[in-house]
Amino acid sequence: MSIDKLIECIKEKENPTVAGLDPKLDYIPSFIIKETFDKYGKNLKGAAEAIWTFNKELIDRLCDIVPAIKPQSAYYEMYGWEGVRVLEQTISYAKAKGLYVIADVKRNDIGSTAEAYAKAYLGETKIEDEIFQRAFDADSATVNAYLGIDGIEPFIKEGKGIFVLVKTSNPSSGQVQDIIADGEPIYEKMAKLVDDWGKGNVGKYGYSNVGAVVGATYPVQLKKLRKIMPKAYFLVPGYGAQGGKAEDVAKAFNQDGLGAIINASRSIMCAYKNTGANEEDFAKAARQEAINMRDEIRRHIQ
Amino acid sequence: MSIDKLIECIKEKENPTVAGLDPKLDYIPSFIIKETFDKYGKNLKGAAEAIWTFNKELIDRLCDIVPAIKPQSAYYEMYGWEGVRVLEQTISYAKAKGLYVIADVKRNDIGSTAEAYAKAYLGETKIEDEIFQRAFDADSATVNAYLGIDGIEPFIKEGKGIFVLVKTSNPSSGQVQDIIADGEPIYEKMAKLVDDWGKGNVGKYGYSNVGAVVGATYPVQLKKLRKIMPKAYFLVPGYGAQGGKAEDVAKAFNQDGLGAIINASRSIMCAYKNTGANEEDFAKAARQEAINMRDEIRRHIQ
């Protein structure tokens, strides 16, 4: 079970956090940019290679601290297929280092198309009879369930993990998610679907392969949602740069100390900027920030 | 205005349909598969090259009949970054042939990330001061608005077209979209948002850059939605293989004969299978099917 693998990674590192790898060029130290631009040119390939260098060093310095990474696909796609190639390399490299990989792709479509996405990110692509290849091969993916179960089932069938968008961290998340129907908001209805879809996919720690994305920026809703989806693992964005605090995200955990993994992206990737460290020490600064975050969150869930 | 470009392409070809390019390997004639596998190997690269050969020939034979193509990103992503490379090539090749390109990506995320997706598919990616490159460079993209305006605005800002998922064509679309709130279903609430977001983005034909995805498989809803979003262009999937009929999709059009573009994917790509034509004539069969579809739909909207 994919969820068991995630929980075991979390237990091993005693750290319920995930490092988001959303590598905008602005976040990458200029000495890396210069080196790769000199070698590959000031173009999408040069940019993608800079991301690869940045990611690889971050993974090397974070892999004994964090249990998981979460690359955000948009920041690779914006550099074209060269960027997507680096997304694939990043996933593969992180897994080789023992990290659990959440592909933050928020994919969604009708059944037959969702099947293609599920194969792309979690499964195998058929090339010819008995010949299969893995395209991106993550451990889990984020998905959007506006289309209902048709678009979710193919992901569940792969036997890996998914995190369904329930209550997102952004300011306008309420525009659709907070609409009240039968006395309850849409995000609670979505939460009930997630709880339902997770039945029959529960691993040995009592958690389901069908998780939920719930933003740290809405702590009141987080607390309520924890009750509606007791078996769902929560992927919690919005900590740090977006304003979510440790006492807020503490509400995402169950009594067993499990049930949630807290994401931070910018605060880790850009730690060298925020602490005034030398550019050359970017990975060291990221490591220290990941340690601080781990300790801060552990303090709040004990 | 992107929507004006789409309408002009439709007027020029007198054809309100779009050919979906969802190139599963199963759809591709075996002589193409054999050729590319012999040259590149039975792997993701070989598969991607087969798709490229297939797409190129389809575009050559369809470009004077259809105004637009709609590649479905999932069927490229499932072949890894090599597949995504072919997606980029396909978009570029189709645009060079004068076709309007709808990137069917259904992307969605918080504002900063949606901005990265918008740059990837509709805009320019900044490499360095004053150096920008285009990653995928489509004319429009499909998007999912479960996160509200934050995730939509960056796409609108690019000045290109978007099609927001309102009522999708799949069987379980009602699970979330048909939930009733204040006496109306969520898809109608979404339609009102689309109508609102489109204000200020209306082109010379009276249509907005903010369009809607409405499935041909729900004709009653289609008719109602036409009234709620008078200025939105409808991208209508579900015609043909999914069961939508010409009399159903006719409801997507306004009195001016404009307002909708009807998609067919499998029925065009696999026309050679359905008609029993020789594999070698796949593009000819696709062309004939595109002509038949054009004529059938035109008959129903006049």
Boltz contact constraints between the chains, C-beta under 6 A:
constraints:
  - contact:
      token1: [A, 42]
      token2: [B, 127]
      max_distance: 6.0
  - contact:
      token1: [A, 42]
      token2: [B, 128]
      max_distance: 6.0
  - contact:
      token1: [A, 42]
      token2: [B, 131]
      max_distance: 6.0
  - contact:
      token1: [A, 43]
      token2: [B, 133]
      max_distance: 6.0
  - contact:
      token1: [A, 44]
      token2: [B, 133]
      max_distance: 6.0
  - contact:
      token1: [A, 47]
      token2: [B, 127]
      max_distance: 6.0
  - contact:
      token1: [A, 72]
      token2: [B, 113]
      max_distance: 6.0
  - contact:
      token1: [A, 74]
      token2: [B, 113]
      max_distance: 6.0
  - contact:
      token1: [A, 74]
      token2: [B, 116]
      max_distance: 6.0
  - contact:
      token1: [A, 74]
      token2: [B, 117]
      max_distance: 6.0
  - contact:
      token1: [A, 75]
      token2: [B, 116]
      max_distance: 6.0
  - contact:
      token1: [A, 77]
      token2: [B, 120]
      max_distance: 6.0
  - contact:
      token1: [A, 78]
      token2: [B, 116]
      max_distance: 6.0
  - contact:
      token1: [A, 78]
      token2: [B, 119]
      max_distance: 6.0
  - contact:
      token1: [A, 78]
      token2: [B, 120]
      max_distance: 6.0
  - contact:
      token1: [A, 78]
      token2: [B, 125]
      max_distance: 6.0
  - contact:
      token1: [A, 78]
      token2: [B, 135]
      max_distance: 6.0
  - contact:
      token1: [A, 80]
      token2: [B, 135]
      max_distance: 6.0
  - contact:
      token1: [A, 81]
      token2: [B, 81]
      max_distance: 6.0
  - contact:
      token1: [A, 81]
      token2: [B, 84]
      max_distance: 6.0
  - contact:
      token1: [A, 81]
      token2: [B, 85]
      max_distance: 6.0
  - contact:
      token1: [A, 81]
      token2: [B, 88]
      max_distance: 6.0
  - contact:
      token1: [A, 84]
      token2: [B, 81]
      max_distance: 6.0
  - contact:
      token1: [A, 84]
      token2: [B, 84]
      max_distance: 6.0
  - contact:
      token1: [A, 85]
      token2: [B, 81]
      max_distance: 6.0
  - contact:
      token1: [A, 88]
      token2: [B, 81]
      max_distance: 6.0
  - contact:
      token1: [A, 106]
      token2: [B, 108]
      max_distance: 6.0
  - contact:
      token1: [A, 106]
      token2: [B, 109]
      max_distance: 6.0
  - contact:
      token1: [A, 108]
      token2: [B, 106]
      max_distance: 6.0
  - contact:
      token1: [A, 108]
      token2: [B, 144]
      max_distance: 6.0
  - contact:
      token1: [A, 109]
      token2: [B, 106]
      max_distance: 6.0
  - contact:
      token1: [A, 110]
      token2: [B, 170]
      max_distance: 6.0
  - contact:
      token1: [A, 111]
      token2: [B, 170]
      max_distance: 6.0
  - contact:
      token1: [A, 113]
      token2: [B, 72]
      max_distance: 6.0
  - contact:
      token1: [A, 113]
      token2: [B, 74]
      max_distance: 6.0
  - contact:
      token1: [A, 116]
      token2: [B, 74]
      max_distance: 6.0
  - contact:
      token1: [A, 116]
      token2: [B, 75]
      max_distance: 6.0
  - contact:
      token1: [A, 116]
      token2: [B, 78]
      max_distance: 6.0
  - contact:
      token1: [A, 117]
      token2: [B, 74]
      max_distance: 6.0
  - contact:
      token1: [A, 119]
      token2: [B, 78]
      max_distance: 6.0
  - contact:
      token1: [A, 120]
      token2: [B, 77]
      max_distance: 6.0
  - contact:
      token1: [A, 120]
      token2: [B, 78]
      max_distance: 6.0
  - contact:
      token1: [A, 125]
      token2: [B, 78]
      max_distance: 6.0
  - contact:
      token1: [A, 127]
      token2: [B, 42]
      max_distance: 6.0
  - contact:
      token1: [A, 127]
      token2: [B, 47]
      max_distance: 6.0
  - contact:
      token1: [A, 128]
      token2: [B, 42]
      max_distance: 6.0
  - contact:
      token1: [A, 131]
      token2: [B, 42]
      max_distance: 6.0
  - contact:
      token1: [A, 133]
      token2: [B, 43]
      max_distance: 6.0
  - contact:
      token1: [A, 133]
      token2: [B, 44]
      max_distance: 6.0
  - contact:
      token1: [A, 135]
      token2: [B, 78]
      max_distance: 6.0
  - contact:
      token1: [A, 135]
      token2: [B, 80]
      max_distance: 6.0
  - contact:
      token1: [A, 144]
      token2: [B, 108]
      max_distance: 6.0
  - contact:
      token1: [A, 144]
      token2: [B, 144]
      max_distance: 6.0
  - contact:
      token1: [A, 144]
      token2: [B, 146]
      max_distance: 6.0
  - contact:
      token1: [A, 146]
      token2: [B, 144]
      max_distance: 6.0
  - contact:
      token1: [A, 146]
      token2: [B, 146]
      max_distance: 6.0
  - contact:
      token1: [A, 146]
      token2: [B, 176]
      max_distance: 6.0
  - contact:
      token1: [A, 147]
      token2: [B, 168]
      max_distance: 6.0
  - contact:
      token1: [A, 147]
      token2: [B, 170]
      max_distance: 6.0
  - contact:
      token1: [A, 147]
      token2: [B, 173]
      max_distance: 6.0
  - contact:
      token1: [A, 148]
      token2: [B, 172]
      max_distance: 6.0
  - contact:
      token1: [A, 148]
      token2: [B, 173]
      max_distance: 6.0
  - contact:
      token1: [A, 148]
      token2: [B, 175]
      max_distance: 6.0
  - contact:
      token1: [A, 148]
      token2: [B, 176]
      max_distance: 6.0
  - contact:
      token1: [A, 149]
      token2: [B, 172]
      max_distance: 6.0
  - contact:
      token1: [A, 150]
      token2: [B, 170]
      max_distance: 6.0
  - contact:
      token1: [A, 150]
      token2: [B, 172]
      max_distance: 6.0
  - contact:
      token1: [A, 168]
      token2: [B, 147]
      max_distance: 6.0
  - contact:
      token1: [A, 170]
      token2: [B, 110]
      max_distance: 6.0
  - contact:
      token1: [A, 170]
      token2: [B, 147]
      max_distance: 6.0
  - contact:
      token1: [A, 170]
      token2: [B, 150]
      max_distance: 6.0
  - contact:
      token1: [A, 172]
      token2: [B, 148]
      max_distance: 6.0
  - contact:
      token1: [A, 172]
      token2: [B, 149]
      max_distance: 6.0
  - contact:
      token1: [A, 172]
      token2: [B, 150]
      max_distance: 6.0
  - contact:
      token1: [A, 173]
      token2: [B, 147]
      max_distance: 6.0
  - contact:
      token1: [A, 173]
      token2: [B, 148]
      max_distance: 6.0
  - contact:
      token1: [A, 175]
      token2: [B, 148]
      max_distance: 6.0
  - contact:
      token1: [A, 176]
      token2: [B, 146]
      max_distance: 6.0
  - contact:
      token1: [A, 176]
      token2: [B, 148]
      max_distance: 6.0
  - contact:
      token1: [A, 179]
      token2: [B, 181]
      max_distance: 6.0
  - contact:
      token1: [A, 181]
      token2: [B, 179]
      max_distance: 6.0
  - contact:
      token1: [A, 181]
      token2: [B, 181]
      max_distance: 6.0
